[in-house]
Amino acid sequence: MTKLIIDREHLLSPLQQVISVIERRQTLPILSNVLIKLCDNVLECTGTDLELQLIASQAVESNESAAITVPARKLLDICRLLPEQSRITLDFSGDHEKLIVQSGRSRFVLTTLPASNYPQFDASPPEQELSISSSRLKRALDKTVFCMALQDVRYYLNGLLLELTDRTFRTVSSDGHRLAVHEEQMEQEFAGSRQLIVPRKGVLELVKLLRDDDQIVRLQISSNTVRMLLGNLVFLAKLIEAKFPDYKKVLPKALNRVLTVDKNALKSALTRVSILSNEKFKGVRFDIKAGVLQLSAHNPDNEEAEEEVAIGYEGEVFSVAFNASYILDAVNNIDSEQMRMSFTDAASSCLIEDEKEQRYSFVIMPMKL
């Protein structure tokens, strides 16, 4: 006979942490369930879609042991809608095909599937480990996550590259039209060098889970998975098995046309001008001359927009066009007030950098209008 009496919040919290990887409709019905394990005064909730797995644990007062899988969304909704500060009784001891949930005058009977049928996550043993603060890891992901491709046939672009060398932790992403690179320094030295491609869904999940604080995140790397330990939460993701393109070759060289501009002035002007750009391609023309950047756009309805922004530039006059949304994504990730845009020529890519902070670089390919 196994019963667990638990505070509503202590059950709700781990369920909320793992629910995002549990899909409502699955080819395997058991993947719509959450695996609940009770053992040695710990309640453990596990959710997986076979590519990602989240395990959240919660200390409880029970020496009992039990394991069962129940419909994740239904159990979460029940807990969420019960009154705050209420106590919940989970009764594992009746019919093995049912879980009884009771709280006050409420009673729910949920259909279950055996824990023994819950699929094992295919993770090889850890080979290397490193630690990094949650805030640093979150910043590195935030600065590059928006550049990942979406359902690209080049499947290695549908994820984010983690590059580890010595004391440097680098994140890189590209969708083939633009590239973002961010660098963080680690407290400890990493033995050798390693490149991992974390799939898009895993990266987006991590961004939600990480907090902007000094909590230490432990990364455990194996041949096919990355495991991250964040407090009471264990995150596992299968790696994309491919080689990421050499991004260093994409970084433009011989940059002989460099301008500086106020980030907010460019953002405001570009946002206004792009209103009348082609809705599909979002193309905006950049006419660059000494001290002035002229932005212009037009659309198939023969509507036009023009605006000028003061810049620091003394080189020859030239023109180039970009997708306004791509430029705005880069601008939004610049921390300083001033940003730098560097060109080799009008036909080559543009390198965008924070004028003070050298850890972040953004490369965007020009477009034809």
PyMOL commands that set and color helices and strands:
alter all, ss='L'
color gray80, all
select helices_A, chain A and resi 8-21+29-32+72-81+115-117+134-142+145-147+155-157+200-209+247-249+263-276+324-331
alter helices_A, ss='H'
color red, helices_A
select strands_A, chain A and resi 3-7+33-39+42-48+52-59+66-71+87-91+98-103+106-111+128-133+159-174+178-199+216-221+225-230+233-238+257-262+283-289+292-298+304-312+318-323+338-343+350-354+360-364
alter strands_A, ss='S'
color yellow, strands_A
deselect
rebuild
show_as cartoon
